[in-house]
Amino acid sequence: MIRIGLTGGIAAGKSTVSARLRELGAALIDYDELARRVVEPGGVGLRRIAECFGPDALTDQGRLNRRWIAEHVFAGPDSERMRRKLDDIEHPLIYDLALSRERQAVADNPDAVVVHDVPLLAEVLDAMPMRFDHIVTVEAPEQVRVDRMVSTRGMTRDDALARIRHQSSLEQRRVIADAVIDSTQPMGRMLEAVDALYEQWLAES
């Protein structure tokens, strides 16, 4: 088994790269999907969030009240401390679930290339209970990413820039990565670069 970390700036093209790796046969662990899973109704994550932040953190239907969380945890003068409290609840559950998915992938194929798709990898790398054999970041210039968010996600330019500012910088992602995929190159060339990396990892696994 070989463990790969995949990250990138918002709207940089990481989803295209992860989809290609899945096509090639990689076992993909999507941390956005895991983050949704650990706060499903009836789970320990949602119960702990309600205990920590109070009943307003849940909707009348017993689901995570994302609007309330956005207004009271990710905004305001105490947002950094509140966000850390939320991360302390969610992140260990996400990592446990990721390792469980990884064990299943390796049970199915001992030589698996397991890709952990972690949008905020640069922010959480030191706290993760695993280490990666290689880390790849997918990048595009800021203006390209802003244009993509405006045209495909219906965001304003100010909102798009704010999302970028709340993530790690290109420099921070490059520091942790040993491979950079430029998503502004022609699609065929970008996919060839992904294919070449995958072949390299297969040889190492």
URBELWO-V613002 format. One record per pair of residues at least 12 apart in sequence whose C-alpha atoms are under 6 Angstrom apart, sorted by the first residue. I is the first residue (numbers start at 1). J is the second residue. If there is no record, write none. Layout:
# URBELWO-V613002
{{I & J} {I & J}}
This chain:
# URBELWO-V613002
{{1 & 110} {1 & 111} {1 & 112} {1 & 113} {1 & 205} {2 & 113} {2 & 205} {3 & 114} {3 & 132} {3 & 133} {4 & 115} {4 & 132} {4 & 133} {4 & 134} {4 & 135} {5 & 115} {5 & 116} {5 & 135} {6 & 116} {6 & 117} {6 & 118} {6 & 135} {6 & 136} {6 & 137} {7 & 118} {7 & 119} {7 & 137} {8 & 137} {8 & 138} {8 & 139} {11 & 145} {12 & 139} {12 & 140} {12 & 145} {13 & 183} {14 & 138} {26 & 113} {26 & 114} {27 & 114} {28 & 115} {29 & 116} {29 & 117} {30 & 117} {31 & 117} {31 & 118} {34 & 94} {41 & 63} {111 & 205} {122 & 173} {135 & 177} {135 & 178} {136 & 177} {136 & 179} {136 & 180} {137 & 180} {138 & 180} {138 & 181} {139 & 182} {140 & 183} {146 & 160}}
